[in-house]
């Protein structure tokens, strides 16, 4: 297959296991796309380990003022192929997903629209008013639900739109790091994702959003798994994420079998032989979070 697509991602050192296992999932499944990584504060050893996975380009940067989730455009600009696919590093591929990454129609952005139910209803008038004012182009939105920015595929002809996304984030988001979610923002609670959706809704020159998202077709055996909520599996499993324990820890086993260097000592949560221990820990972690939440709610010391 002719490969004309680059997979890009970004992380700091806290997510180095995520980046490593994301690329491992590609190589284990025969996905040969070049990978470009925007790293914040990587060590020489980090770069050596990631490069050992083959055809990996790394740009090391200083810690950014905003969360790295807002650096997605900068990472996408690293690609030199006709197509560019952003993938969040806290996830992995099951099966060979190369053919499902992009649309051949260069006018389409391959991204998942959230359902109205997942979005907890249509956009409020207040939210739309903020977006329409800040974008300042179209009067009416193209659609009424958010797009999920954990995977984004575009043709290079859409890079001016990606540049616009970068500029819009710098314009409307706070300068400091608010993380992935800013609960105090009326228009941009999902930070980079909210800004991207605002442009897809109200910018005059925006790519058409794909009608069929191709990376969630579990029945095909080729799909992307996103561990969207903390803690991440290299720290501790959540009950929802634990169903992928065998597949994810199997990537570590594969890397070891291939003789590949690892990002460090394997965390207990990524050891396939500790499945029952991790199952019990993930159940206990939910209970502990609930207890902490109740203590904070009632100001118990």
Phi, psi and omega in degrees: 000135178285118183264115180228042184217140176245132173270127181238150177206179180207152176192166164260188185292338179295339182248019185296325177295325178297313178299314182301312184285332173300312181291322176303319181296328176292307186293322178298327183263011176080017177274114189258012180303142170298150181239134175242129183240128171265110184251139178251109177074026176295147173272169176300324179294320176304313182295319179297316182295314180294321181295334181294345180279354172092125176058047179244122177257134182235128171248115182267129182232166174284162177303133182272158180294316176271169174301149179297343177298338179272002179261012181303315178301317180300320177294320182293331179291347179287337185290148179240007181264172180292327179246150180227130180236112172280135175227127174299139185281351177268056180192179181202164180265138169253118183079174180277109186256013185306315183288346181261002184283321189233163169258139179291337177285113186289352178274355186254137170263124180273107184206153183267126170279133175287148175289160178301322180294315179296327180280358183058047178100172178290167179300143175285157177298325179296315179297312181299324179296319178296313182297314182297320179294315185288323178283316173069031181236273180291153177273327184238143181288152178286330180207177190232033174211159183284158171256144181270120187268021179283335172224132181218124176237131179220159169277153183300339177296342180269005180298328173301325177291320177297323176296321178296321177299315179300314181294322180292322177298318180293335181278319191250346181264150178299155182288332183273170182281109176259006182078195180283327182240129176243094186294345183266000181265130179289316187261341191225050180299323180268023177042250186301322181294320178295319180296317179299315180295323179299321179287319178297331179279319193241349179283141179293316181258086180226145178293155176287136181279134182301139177278333183237107177281128194257002185255011179241020184272079185301325183296340180276346184079009179226102185202170180251134177254127180245121176271079191288330185254147177284161355287159179276157187300334179282356174253305179194145180277148168261156179303323181292319182284337189298339179298343179256018183303310184298315182295319185285312178293335176298335177292324176294316178300319179297314181298319179294318179297324179282355180075024182277144175294150181252160180290355181160192176296136183293123178297149178307327182290345181253012179266116184299332181284354181251038185299311182295319177302315182291326176298314180294320179297320183292326176291319179294324182297326177295316179298317181295322178295321179295320179295316178298321180297317179293320179297319179292322182296320184256011177058038175280136179269000000 
